[in-house]
Amino acid sequence: MATIKVRENGPLLVEGDDVTVVDWNGDAYPLAKRPFALCRCGQSGNRPFCDGTHKTIGCKASAAA
């Protein structure tokens, strides 16, 4: 089972071993570690994964559960 945690003003933290991230062509991204974080600010140099850029740009996310 996978769990996705919405981090305040940060990325989506994805936990679980049964997760595959695929692009629009259906090609899987290699996952170097678990858990992993998906970018929400759109400014990561490693999209779709988070590289911490949200901290330096002052990202203010509007979504909460």
C-alpha positions as CSV (number, residue, x, y, z in Angstrom):
1,M,0.0,0.0,0.0
2,A,1.2,3.5,-0.8
3,T,0.8,6.6,1.3
4,I,1.1,10.1,-0.1
5,K,1.7,12.8,2.5
6,V,1.2,16.5,1.5
7,R,4.0,18.4,3.1
8,E,3.2,22.0,4.2
9,N,4.7,24.3,1.5
10,G,6.7,21.4,0.2
11,P,6.6,18.2,-1.9
12,L,4.4,15.2,-1.9
13,L,6.1,12.5,0.1
14,V,5.4,9.0,-1.3
15,E,5.8,6.0,0.9
16,G,5.4,2.4,0.0
17,D,7.1,-0.3,-2.0
18,D,4.3,-0.9,-4.6
19,V,4.6,2.5,-6.3
20,T,5.7,3.2,-9.9
21,V,6.1,6.7,-11.3
22,V,5.5,6.8,-15.1
23,D,5.7,9.6,-17.6
24,W,3.1,10.5,-20.2
25,N,4.5,7.9,-22.5
26,G,4.1,5.2,-19.9
27,D,7.9,4.9,-19.3
28,A,8.8,4.3,-15.6
29,Y,11.2,6.6,-13.8
30,P,14.0,4.9,-11.9
31,L,13.4,5.3,-8.1
32,A,16.8,5.7,-6.4
33,K,15.3,5.6,-2.9
34,R,12.1,5.2,-0.9
35,P,10.3,7.1,0.3
36,F,10.6,9.7,-2.4
37,A,9.2,13.2,-2.9
38,L,7.4,14.6,-5.8
39,C,7.8,18.3,-6.6
40,R,4.7,20.6,-6.1
41,C,6.3,24.0,-6.8
42,G,7.2,23.2,-10.4
43,Q,10.8,24.6,-10.0
44,S,12.8,21.5,-9.3
45,G,15.7,20.8,-11.5
46,N,14.9,17.0,-11.1
47,R,11.2,17.0,-12.0
48,P,9.0,15.2,-11.2
49,F,11.1,14.7,-8.1
50,C,11.7,17.3,-5.4
51,D,15.2,18.7,-5.1
52,G,14.5,21.2,-2.3
53,T,14.1,24.2,-4.5
54,H,10.8,25.1,-2.8
55,K,12.8,26.2,0.3
56,T,14.8,28.7,-1.7
57,I,11.9,30.2,-3.6
58,G,9.6,30.5,-0.7
59,C,6.9,28.2,-2.0
60,K,3.5,28.7,-0.4
61,A,1.3,25.8,-1.3
62,S,-2.5,26.2,-1.1
63,A,-3.6,22.6,-0.9
64,A,-4.3,20.8,2.3
65,A,-6.4,17.7,3.0
